């Protein structure tokens, strides 16, 4: 009966367009009221405890930092500096899309912000140079997903704060997979460009090494911002919450000194960031309510008992979870999907032996895949809007398919070789 209520709540939320947080909250309160002896007050207490957690205050700070970078024009300077590096290479400036998304992801922490910031600069520039519109959008959408994996990652931060996993270890765990995915995306671009040169015109004039190095050195302020956020965490100078606040201050200083930030834009960034966090906060409250109801009724232990009775391999359980994420990723945005599923998925997968830090990276990749999956692929919607109708959703989805498959294959690789994910958190 309980599973039917949860399933009905999720399905109705998707079908009638109810905000995810409200749908999850109503489902949780219904379970607590009718099946747990009117224990609704426990959900209120749980929400209060989570929102008073010191770690969670880093979330709005990272959101503010991403919004400030978005309005300050930093992404344009990054793009201009990185573009000469890939001139003359098969795929040309499509590689720049991935490289700049990787760098921007290391300071923004969000997928849609990364896609929007780089896409607003890259799409008009590449179309002017004759690049295929759908392919440009495909590379930008894929590159944007790296913003959720490469630290400081919003999804890893929320995962760690809600599940009691070390934020520092999660951030370290995201580095190698993020870089490997970026390199894999570039390999895909190279293959695509060789098979169909019309997708990406090649500039016959190579950039001199000196000019290339000069361009790269111009982005040194970004290194300061990365150190302010990540370096202070890894060297034990600041907690993730303190580092997020340092990141906001550093992004404002760099935005004024290096970008085209104004006080009016700062106000706009804080306004937009507040709206984003308010939306996320509602989802988080709903997810906490549902998690509390699930916990009180002992559903995770029931699932574990059922799995033990079936004598399933841990990898079969993981495969089933991946299937669930791929299906739900068609209908829910990434963070909502993660918060909605963690109350069951986390205890089940850690219970069958998977490392909690490793699991955070795998779940992040799975929700990244959802960011590229219609009909609710957020990165696709953001970039289609940037093209102003030149590329439609179907074209964008088709162009991202090779990268979608690559991310799915990366999960298999990281499952077979978990040390690729855990090498840094286990040794630093």
C-alpha positions in Angstrom: 0.0 0.0 0.0 2.8 2.4 1.0 4.5 1.9 -2.4 1.3 2.6 -4.2 0.9 5.9 -2.4 4.5 6.9 -3.2 4.2 5.9 -6.8 0.8 7.7 -7.1 2.3 10.8 -5.6 5.2 10.9 -8.1 3.1 10.1 -11.1 0.4 12.7 -10.2 3.2 15.3 -9.6 4.5 14.7 -13.1 1.1 14.5 -14.8 -0.6 17.5 -13.4 2.5 19.7 -13.4 2.5 20.2 -9.6 5.8 21.6 -8.3 8.0 18.7 -7.3 8.6 19.9 -3.7 4.9 20.3 -3.0 4.1 16.9 -4.6 6.8 15.2 -2.5 5.7 17.0 0.7 2.0 16.2 0.2 2.9 12.5 -0.4 5.0 12.4 2.7 2.4 14.1 4.9 -0.3 11.8 3.6 1.8 8.8 4.6 2.7 10.3 8.0 -1.0 11.2 8.8 -2.8 8.0 7.5 -0.1 5.3 8.0 2.1 6.5 10.9 -0.5 7.6 13.4 -0.6 11.3 12.5 3.2 11.8 13.0 3.3 14.9 10.8 5.1 16.9 13.5 8.1 14.7 13.0 8.5 16.0 9.5 8.4 19.6 10.7 11.1 18.8 13.2 13.2 17.1 10.5 12.9 20.1 8.2 13.9 22.4 11.0 17.0 20.3 11.8 18.2 20.1 8.2 17.7 23.8 7.4 19.6 24.7 10.6 22.6 22.5 9.5 25.7 24.7 9.1 26.7 22.8 6.0 23.5 23.5 4.2 24.1 27.3 4.3 26.9 26.7 1.7 24.2 25.9 -0.9 22.8 29.5 -1.4 26.4 30.8 -1.3 27.4 28.6 -4.3 24.2 29.6 -6.1 25.0 33.3 -5.6 28.5 32.7 -6.8 27.3 31.1 -10.0 24.8 33.9 -10.6 27.5 36.6 -10.1 29.8 34.9 -12.6 26.9 34.5 -15.0 26.2 38.3 -15.1 29.8 39.5 -14.9 31.0 38.5 -18.4 33.7 36.1 -17.0 32.5 33.4 -19.4 33.2 35.6 -22.4 36.8 36.2 -21.3 37.3 32.5 -20.7 36.0 31.7 -24.1 38.2 34.2 -25.9 41.3 33.0 -24.0 40.7 29.3 -24.7 39.6 29.5 -28.3 43.1 29.8 -29.9 44.2 26.6 -28.2 42.0 24.5 -30.4 42.3 26.3 -33.7 43.3 23.9 -36.5 42.3 20.8 -34.5 39.4 18.7 -36.0 36.4 19.9 -34.2 37.9 23.4 -33.7 35.9 25.6 -31.3 33.6 22.7 -30.4 36.5 21.6 -28.1 36.6 25.1 -26.7 32.9 24.6 -25.6 34.0 21.6 -23.5 37.2 23.2 -22.2 35.4 26.4 -21.1 32.5 24.5 -19.5 35.0 22.5 -17.6 36.7 25.6 -16.2 33.5 27.5 -15.6 32.1 24.4 -13.9 35.0 24.5 -11.5 33.8 27.9 -10.2 30.0 27.8 -10.7 29.0 24.4 -9.4 25.7 24.2 -11.4 24.9 22.7 -14.7 22.3 25.1 -16.2 24.4 28.1 -15.2 27.4 26.7 -16.9 25.4 25.9 -20.1 23.8 29.3 -20.1 27.0 31.3 -19.4 29.1 29.5 -22.0 26.2 29.0 -24.5 25.3 32.7 -24.7 28.8 33.4 -25.8 29.6 30.4 -27.9 26.5 29.8 -29.9 26.3 33.1 -31.8 30.1 33.1 -32.4 30.2 29.5 -33.8 27.2 30.0 -36.0 28.8 33.1 -37.4 31.8 30.9 -38.3 29.7 28.3 -40.0 29.4 25.6 -37.4 26.4 23.2 -37.4 23.8 24.6 -35.0 22.6 21.3 -33.5 26.2 20.1 -33.0 27.1 23.4 -31.2 24.1 23.0 -28.9 24.9 19.3 -28.3 28.5 20.1 -27.2 27.3 22.9 -25.0 24.6 20.8 -23.3 27.1 18.0 -22.6 29.8 20.4 -21.4 27.3 22.1 -19.1 26.7 18.8 -17.3 30.3 19.0 -16.1 29.2 21.9 -13.8 27.4 19.4 -11.6 30.4 17.0 -11.3 33.5 19.1 -11.2 33.8 20.7 -7.7 32.4 22.9 -6.2 29.4 20.8 -7.2 25.9 21.7 -6.0 24.6 18.2 -6.3 27.6 16.7 -4.3 27.2 19.4 -1.7 23.5 18.6 -1.2 24.2 14.9 -1.3 26.9 15.2 1.4 24.8 17.6 3.6 21.7 15.4 3.5 23.4 12.0 3.8 26.2 12.9 6.2 29.1 12.3 3.8 32.3 14.3 3.8 31.9 17.3 1.4 35.7 17.5 1.0 36.0 13.9 0.0 33.0 14.2 -2.4 34.6 17.3 -4.1 37.9 15.4 -4.5 36.1 12.4 -5.9 34.5 14.5 -8.6 37.8 15.8 -10.1 39.1 12.8 -11.9 35.7 11.7 -13.4 35.0 15.2 -14.4 38.3 15.6 -16.3 38.0 12.1 -17.9 34.4 12.9 -19.1 35.7 16.2 -20.6 38.4 14.4 -22.4 36.0 11.7 -23.6 33.7 14.5 -24.9 36.6 16.0 -26.8 37.4 12.6 -28.4 33.8 12.2 -29.5 33.9 15.7 -31.1 37.2 14.8 -32.9 35.6 11.6 -34.3 32.4 13.4 -35.4 34.4 16.2 -37.1 36.5 13.7 -39.0 33.5 11.8 -40.2 31.6 15.0 -41.2 33.9 18.0 -41.7 30.9 20.2 -42.4 30.0 20.1 -38.7 33.0 22.2 -37.7 35.0 24.2 -40.3 38.8 23.8 -39.6 40.8 27.0 -39.5 43.9 26.2 -41.7 46.1 28.7 -39.8 47.4 27.3 -36.5 47.8 29.6 -33.6 51.5 30.3 -32.6 52.5 28.8 -29.3 53.3 32.2 -27.8 49.9 33.6 -28.6 48.3 30.5 -27.2 50.1 30.7 -23.9 49.5 34.4 -23.6 45.7 33.8 -24.0 45.7 31.1 -21.4 47.7 33.2 -18.9 45.1 35.9 -19.2 42.6 33.8 -17.2 44.8 33.8 -14.1 42.0 35.5 -12.0 40.0 32.3 -12.3 42.8 30.4 -10.5 42.4 32.8 -7.6 38.7 32.0 -7.5 39.2 28.3 -7.7 41.7 28.5 -4.8 39.3 30.6 -2.7 36.7 27.9 -3.0 38.5 24.6 -3.4 42.0 25.3 -2.2 40.8 26.6 1.2 38.8 23.4 1.7 41.6 21.0 0.6 44.3 22.7 2.7 42.1 22.8 5.8 41.9 26.6 5.8 38.1 26.8 5.6 35.0 24.6 5.9 32.9 24.2 2.8 30.5 26.8 4.2 33.2 29.3 4.8 34.8 28.6 1.4 31.4 29.2 -0.3 31.3 32.6 1.3 34.8 33.4 0.3 33.8 32.3 -3.3 31.0 34.9 -3.3 33.4 37.7 -2.2 36.1 36.6 -4.7 33.6 36.4 -7.5 32.4 39.9 -6.8 36.0 41.3 -6.7 37.0 39.4 -9.9 33.7 40.5 -11.6 34.5 44.1 -10.9 38.3 43.9 -11.6 38.3 41.6 -14.6 34.7 41.3 -15.8 32.0 43.9 -16.5 30.2 43.6 -13.2 28.2 46.5 -11.8 26.3 47.0 -8.6 23.0 46.7 -10.5 24.2 43.3 -11.8 25.2 42.2 -8.3 21.6 43.0 -7.1 20.2 41.1 -10.1 22.5 38.1 -9.3 21.4 38.0 -5.7 17.7 38.3 -6.7 18.0 35.5 -9.2 20.0 33.4 -6.8 17.4 33.8 -4.1 14.7 32.6 -6.4 16.8 29.6 -7.4 17.4 28.7 -3.7 13.8 29.3 -2.8 12.8 26.8 -5.5 15.4 24.4 -4.4 14.4 24.8 -0.7 10.8 23.9 -1.4 12.0 20.7 -3.2 14.3 20.0 -0.2 11.5 20.4 2.3 9.3 18.1 0.3 12.0 15.5 0.0 12.8 15.7 3.8 9.1 15.1 4.5 8.9 12.1 2.2 12.2 10.8 3.6 10.9 11.1 7.2 7.8 9.1 6.3 9.8 6.4 4.5 12.2 6.2 7.5 9.5 5.9 10.1 7.8 3.0 8.2 11.1 1.3 7.8 11.0 1.0 4.0 14.7 1.0 3.4 15.2 -1.9 5.7 12.2 -3.7 4.0 13.9 -3.1 0.7 17.2 -4.5 2.0 15.4 -7.5 3.4 13.7 -8.1 0.1 17.0 -7.9 -1.8 18.7 -10.2 0.7 15.9 -12.7 0.2 16.3 -12.6 -3.6 20.0 -13.0 -3.2 20.7 -10.4 -5.9 24.2 -9.4 -6.8 25.1 -5.8 -5.7 25.7 -5.0 -9.4 22.2 -6.2 -10.3 20.8 -3.9 -7.7 22.9 -1.0 -9.1 21.7 -1.8 -12.6 18.1 -1.6 -11.4 18.7 1.7 -9.7 20.3 3.1 -12.9 17.2 2.0 -14.8 15.0 3.9 -12.4 17.1 7.0 -12.7 17.1 6.9 -16.5 13.3 6.6 -16.6 12.7 9.3 -13.9 15.3 11.6 -15.5 12.9 12.0 -18.4 10.4 13.8 -16.1 12.2 15.4 -13.2 15.1 17.9 -13.0 18.4 16.6 -11.6 18.4 17.9 -8.0 14.7 17.1 -7.5 15.3 13.6 -8.7 18.3 13.1 -6.4 16.5 14.4 -3.3 13.4 12.3 -4.2 15.3 9.1 -4.5 18.1 9.3 -1.9 16.0 8.2 1.1 15.7 4.7 -0.5 18.7 4.5 -2.9 21.4 5.6 -0.4 20.7 3.1 2.4 20.1 0.3 -0.2 23.3 0.8 -2.3 25.5 1.5 0.7 23.9 -1.5 2.4 25.0 -3.9 -0.4 28.6 -2.6 -0.1 29.0 0.4 -2.4 31.1 3.3 -1.1 29.1 6.4 -0.1 31.6 8.8 -1.7 31.7 6.7 -5.0 27.9 6.6 -4.9 27.7 10.4 -4.8 29.6 10.7 -8.0 27.6 7.9 -9.8 24.3 9.5 -8.8 25.6 12.9 -10.0 26.4 11.4 -13.4 23.0 9.8 -13.6 21.2 13.1 -12.9 23.5 14.7 -15.5 22.2 12.3 -18.0 18.7 13.4 -17.1 19.7 17.0 -17.8 20.2 15.8 -21.5 17.0 13.7 -21.6 13.8 15.1 -23.1 11.1 16.1 -22.3 12.5 17.7 -19.2 16.2 18.0 -20.1 17.0 21.3 -18.4 20.3 21.9 -20.3 18.5 21.3 -23.6 15.7 23.8 -22.7 18.2 26.5 -21.7 20.3 26.2 -24.9 17.3 25.9 -27.2 16.1 29.2 -25.7 19.5 30.8 -26.4 19.3 29.8 -30.1 16.0 31.7 -30.4 14.3 29.0 -32.3 17.2 28.2 -34.7 17.6 24.7 -33.1 14.6 22.9 -31.7 14.4 20.4 -28.8 14.4 17.4 -31.1 17.6 18.5 -32.9 19.3 19.3 -29.6 18.4 15.9 -28.1 19.7 14.1 -31.2 22.9 16.1 -31.1 23.5 15.2 -27.4 23.0 11.4 -28.0 26.7 10.5 -28.4 27.5 12.3 -25.1 24.5 10.8 -23.4 25.8 7.3 -24.3 29.3 8.3 -23.2 28.1 9.3 -19.8 26.2 6.0 -19.4 29.4 4.1 -20.4 31.4 6.1 -18.0 29.3 4.7 -15.1 30.2 1.2 -16.2 33.9 2.2 -16.3 33.7 3.8 -12.8 31.9 0.7 -11.5 34.6 -1.7 -12.8 37.4 0.6 -11.8 36.1 2.5 -8.7 39.6 3.6 -7.9 39.3 6.2 -10.6 36.7 7.9 -8.4 38.3 7.2 -5.1 42.0 7.7 -5.8 42.0 11.4 -4.6 39.7 11.2 -1.6 41.5 8.1 -0.3 45.0 9.5 -0.7 44.7 13.2 0.1 
